[in-house]
Amino acid sequence: MADAEIRFPETYVSGVPVWARRRKRQSGLASALSRVIIALLALFGGMVLGVSLRVGSVTKGGAVIDRWIAKGQVEYTKALEQARASQKS
């Protein structure tokens, strides 16, 4: 019979159960970068899902998103050309 007061040394370190100890978290640039990438992927996935549900299929939703990206690229190149022209003047 086991006594309630007996503690097993392999499960307790410094009087704290092993499962209750805080683990060191990974810190630094790799951790922050991975969090940003995961957040962006989740955001993009949610956007694809929402647009696909709205238009009725994944193919049509992808086409809508492709049009958004193309429009953004056109606007970006226009803004870049305007900035270059204003620097020359």
N, C-alpha and C positions, 0 to 999 in steps of 0.2 A: 504494500500500500504506500502510496506517495503522500508525503506530508505537504500541505499547502504552502508551508514556509520555505520549502526547498526550491531553489532556483537553479536552473541548469546553466553552467558557465558558457556553453557554446552559443546560447541564445541571448545572453546578456553581456554587454560590454559597457563597462563603467556604470553599471546600475541602470542602463537604458536598454530596452529590447532592441535587437538588431533591426527589426522591421520598423521601429519608430525613429531611427536615426535619420538625420537629414543627409541626403547625398549631395555631393558637390555637383553643381550644374556646369555644363560646358559654357565657357565665356569666351568672348572675343569676336572677331570679325566673322568667322565661319558660322557661329551660332546666329548672329544677327542677320547675316546674309541668307541663311537657310530659312529663317522665320519670314523674311520679306518675300522670298521666292514662293514659299508655301502659301502665304497670304494672297499674293498675286494670282497664283494658280487657282486657289479657291474662289477668288473674285471672278476670274475669267470663266471658270466652270459654272458658277451660278448665273453669270450673264448669258452664257450659251444655253443653259437649261431654260432660263426665263424666256429668252427670245424664241427658242424652239417650241416651247409650249404655246406662246402667243401666236406664232404663224402656222403651227400645226405639224411641222416636221423638222428634224435636225438638219436636213439638207437645205431647206428654205431659210432656217435660222442662221446657218453658216453663210449663206449668200448675203443675208442682211448685214451680218457682222463684217464680211469682206467689203461690202460697199462702204460701211462706216470707216474702215481702215483706209480704203482708197481715198475717200474724201479728206480724211485727216492728213494723208500724205500730200495731197494736192495743196491743202491749206498751209502745210508746213513749208513746202517748197516756195510758195508765194511769199510767205513771211520771210524766208531766208533770202530770197532775191531782193525784197524790199530793204532788208537790213544791209545787204551788201551795196545796194545802190545808194543808200543814205550815207554809208561810210565813205564812198568815193566822192560825194559832193562836198 
